[in-house]
Amino acid sequence: MKKVFKFILNTIPRPLLIRLSIVVRPILAFVLSGNRFTDPIDGKSFRQFLPYGYGSQRNNVLSPSTLSLERHRLLWLYLQRETDFFTATEKKRVLHFAPEQEFYKRFKKQANIDYTTTDLLSPLADIKADICNLPFDDNTYDIIFCNHVLEHIPDDTKAMQELYRVLKPGGMGIFQIPQDLNRATTFSDDSITDPKERAKIFGQYDHVRVYGRDYFDQLRRIGFTVVEERYTEKLTPEEVERYCLAPGEIIPVCFK
């Protein structure tokens, strides 16, 4: 199964994968139903989760029902338990870059948010836009989600500046990235152009860097106040295992 999923991820373009997954998802959820692992996003349980990874594959990380990964489930639990994102009575404007399927329909249905999605390629995007040159006014959005996007952007400083510009004063942004906490500094090398070599070094063929611990300070230099939310440490070991989370993962919660 690992080889099959690795081949699919590395050969089928992402927009087509999104469309295909809509058809395959109910079949996977039925075949793998059980009670060992639970996806907190929809509450469904399974005897196993699916493997995932463009390079080396991780076991039990992809939910059969929502297709969520560790980072998605952790973010859902954080929003549900630590914020008023789902319960606020005052309507908030939300901007979501490269919207994940597991969130898209659920956020769209929320009556307490004015929800806008954006991306250059995603079929789920309401507005096709370049993150380095956004077509939005200053101080527009109360909440911005931009998760696992910045590692694809050559000029991530410009992208961060644009995120800061369109976020309202007092607003919250969550900007998750793949991060190697063993690295003090972020690594990039534009001379590496072979897709297989890039996947080996950067974790994915279309990534342009590996973020280190300095990522949070980069956001602070833009102007954000950054909370390094080590949320798995606030959960029980049983929850971390049952929800198939990545122990030690940090959620970058940013305020303007």
N, C-alpha and C positions, 0 to 999 in steps of 0.2 A: 504493500500500500504506500509506503514511504516513497519508493521510486516513482510510482504513478503520480503522486501529488507533486513531487519535485519537478517532474517532466511537464506537468500541466502549468505550474506556476512560471516556469522559465520559457515556455513556448507560446502560450496564449496571451495576447495583449490584454491589459487590465480592463479596459472598457467592455471587451467581449466576455471576460471572466465574470464581471458583475452581472451581465445579462444571463449567462448560462447558469450561474449559481441560483438564480431565482427559481429555475426549474428543478435543479438537483436537490436543493435543500430539503424539501418535504420527504423525499425518498430516503435521504441519509438519516433524518431524524427518526423515521419509522424503523429502519433497520437496526439502529444503534440504541434504541430505547432501553432503559434500565434504571438503576438507582444508585450507582456509585458516584457519579459526578453530576453537579447541577449548574445550569447556566442561570445566574441571578437576573439576567435581563428579561427572560420570559418565564423563569421558574421551572423549566422542563429538565428532566434528569435522564442520564444515559449510562450505559455500562462502560462506555469509553468515549473520549473525544478523539478527533482526528489529528494526524500529524500535520506539521506545517513548517515551512522554511525554504527559502530560495537556494541556500547553500546546504548546511547541515540541518537536518530536520529534527524538530522537537516533538516528542510524543505527548499525546493528550493535551493539546492546546487549542484546537479549532472546534468550537461548538457546532454540532450537527444542525441545530435548529436556527440559530441566529448568525452563524459563521463568525462569531466574536472570537477574538484572541485574548490573551491574558490582560493586555493593557485596556481593552474595551470593558471587560468585566470589572476590572479594578476601578476604572473611571466611573462606571455606572454605580457601583457601591458607594464611591466617594460622593457623587452628586446626590444620591438617594439619602445617605445617612448624615452628611456633613453640610449640606447646602439646602436652600429653599427652591432649587431649580424646578422641582416637580410640584411644589406646593404654593409658591408665591401667588398672592392675589393680584398684585400690581403687574401688569403686562410688561414683559421685557423684550427688547430687540436682540435677537441672536443671529450671529453670522457663523456659518459652519463651512470650513474649507474641506474639500475632498470628502464629502459626507459618507460615513460608513453605513453600510446597509442595515446593520443591527440597530442603529440609532435613527436613521432617516425617517421611516414611517412612524415611529413612536414620537419623535419630536414634532413631526408635521401635524400630528393629531392633538398636540398640547394646546389647550385654549389659552394658557397663560403666557405664551411666547409668540412673538412675531418672528417667524423662522425663515431665514434666507440661506440658501446654499450656493457655493461658488467653487469653480475649478476650471481649468483649461480643457480637460478631457472627459471628466466623469459624466456619464449619462444622467446622473442624479442631480447635477448642478442646475440651479435656476439661472445663474448668471455666469457666463464664461468670462473669466478675468485672470489677469496676471497678478500674482500676489505681490510683485514688486512695483506694480502700478495700478492700484485698485481704483475702481470708478465710484467710490463712496466718499461722502463728505466727512470732514473731521468730526470726531466725537459723536459717532452715529450709534454704536452698538454697546449694549449693556454687558453682553457675554460673547466671547469669541472662542470657538473651538478650532484649533489648527494642529491636528495630531498626525505625526509621522508624515509631514510634508516638508519641513525645513531641510531635512537631509537630502532632498532632491533638488534644492534651489542653489545654483552657483553663488549668487549674491544674497546670502541669508541675512546679512546685516540690513540691506535695503528692505527685505521682506519683513524683518522685525520692526523696522521703522514704520512701515506701512500698517502693521498690526497695531502698533502703539498709536498711530495717528487716528485711526478710525474707531478705536475703543473710547468710550466715554470716561471722563474722570470718575473714579470710583468703581469703574467696571472691572470685570474679571475675565481673564483669558487663560485657557489651558492649552499648553503647547507641548504635548508629549513628543519625544523623539527616541529613536534607538540610541542607547547610551552605554558606553563602556566605562563603568565607574572605576576600573583599574587604571584608566588613563587620566593623567592630570590635565592634559591639553587635548583639544580637538585635532584630529589628523585628516589632512586632505592631500591629494596628489593628482593634479590634472594630467600628468604624463601617462597615467595608467588608463588606457582606453579599451583594452580587450574586455568584453563583457564577462567572460568567465573569471578573469583575474580580478575585475572589480567586485564581482559577487564574493569571491574568496576573501578579499581584503576589507571591503566595505559592508559585507553582509547581504548585498543585493546589487544586481547589475546596474540599476539606475540610481544608486546612491552616489553622492559626490564627496561625502566625508563620514568620519566616525566621531561622534561627539564624545568629549571627555567631561570631567567634573567642572571644567571652566564654562560649560554651557550656561549655567545659571548666572554667572557673572557677566556673560555676554548680554543676556537679557537685561540685567541691571544697568549696564552701560547705556542701553537704549533709553532707559528711564523707568522701567517696570520695577515695582516692589515684588520680589519673588519669594514665595513660600515653598521650600523643598519638602513636599508632603510625602513622607515615608509611610504610606497608608497601610501597607501589609503588616506593619508593626503594630497597628491598632486593631488588627483582626486576630482571631484565635488561630492557632496552627491548624485546627480542624477546618475552619472556614477557608484558609489559604489552599488546603489540599482539595476540599470539596468543590470549590469554584475554579480550580486549576489556575491559580495565580502565580506570578513570578515573585518569590520572596525577595524583598529588598528594593523592588522597583519604586522609583520616585516620580510622583506627579508634580510637574512644574505649574504651580498655581500663581498666576501673575495679575497684579493689580496696577491700575494707573492712578 
